[in-house]
Amino acid sequence: VIGLVFAVFLPLIGIVMTLSLVAKKVVEGVESAAAGSMAFGWRPIQAYLVGRKAKKAAREKKERKGGEKQ
């Protein structure tokens, strides 16, 4: 009886293992493609330097407007 159960489930075990292997390979491929296209968007130094120019221009504009009114 045990041999019969083993013989019946052996193909099922093989199919499940094959599908599991294929699914893992597909997931790894998708993960590597996604990792290759992702970019780290926050760059502190770059953001700091860009912000300084905008703040300086706004401050100078404000000072010019303040000087014209007086």
C-alpha positions as CSV (number, residue, x, y, z in Angstrom):
1,V,0.0,0.0,0.0
2,I,2.8,2.4,0.9
3,G,4.5,1.7,-2.4
4,L,1.3,2.4,-4.3
5,V,1.0,5.8,-2.5
6,F,4.6,6.6,-3.3
7,A,4.1,5.6,-7.0
8,V,1.0,7.8,-7.3
9,F,2.5,10.9,-5.6
10,L,5.9,10.7,-7.2
11,P,4.9,12.5,-10.5
12,L,3.0,15.1,-8.4
13,I,6.1,15.7,-6.3
14,G,8.2,16.2,-9.5
15,I,5.6,18.6,-11.1
16,V,5.4,20.7,-7.9
17,M,9.2,20.9,-7.6
18,T,9.6,21.9,-11.3
19,L,6.9,24.6,-11.0
20,S,8.6,25.8,-7.8
21,L,12.0,26.1,-9.5
22,V,10.5,27.9,-12.5
23,A,8.6,30.4,-10.2
24,K,11.8,31.1,-8.3
25,K,13.7,31.8,-11.5
26,V,11.0,34.1,-12.8
27,V,10.9,36.0,-9.5
28,E,14.7,36.4,-9.5
29,G,14.6,37.8,-13.1
30,V,11.9,40.3,-12.2
31,E,13.7,41.4,-9.1
32,S,17.0,41.9,-11.0
33,A,15.2,43.9,-13.7
34,A,13.5,46.0,-11.2
35,A,16.7,46.6,-9.2
36,G,18.5,47.7,-12.4
37,S,15.8,50.3,-13.2
38,M,15.5,51.7,-9.7
39,A,17.5,54.8,-8.8
40,F,18.2,56.4,-5.5
41,G,16.6,59.8,-6.1
42,W,17.5,61.7,-2.9
43,R,21.0,63.2,-3.0
44,P,21.6,65.4,0.0
45,I,24.6,67.4,-1.4
46,Q,22.9,68.1,-4.7
47,A,19.7,69.1,-3.0
48,Y,21.6,71.4,-0.6
49,L,23.4,73.2,-3.5
50,V,20.3,73.6,-5.6
51,G,18.4,75.1,-2.7
52,R,21.1,77.7,-1.9
53,K,20.8,79.3,-5.4
54,A,17.0,79.6,-5.1
55,K,17.2,81.0,-1.6
56,K,19.9,83.5,-2.5
57,A,17.9,84.7,-5.6
58,A,14.7,85.1,-3.5
59,R,16.6,87.0,-0.8
60,E,18.2,89.4,-3.4
61,K,14.9,90.0,-5.0
62,K,13.3,90.8,-1.6
63,E,16.2,93.2,-0.8
64,R,15.8,95.0,-4.1
65,K,12.1,95.4,-3.6
66,G,12.7,96.6,0.0
67,G,15.2,99.2,-1.3
68,E,12.9,100.5,-4.0
69,K,10.0,101.2,-1.6
70,Q,12.1,103.4,0.8
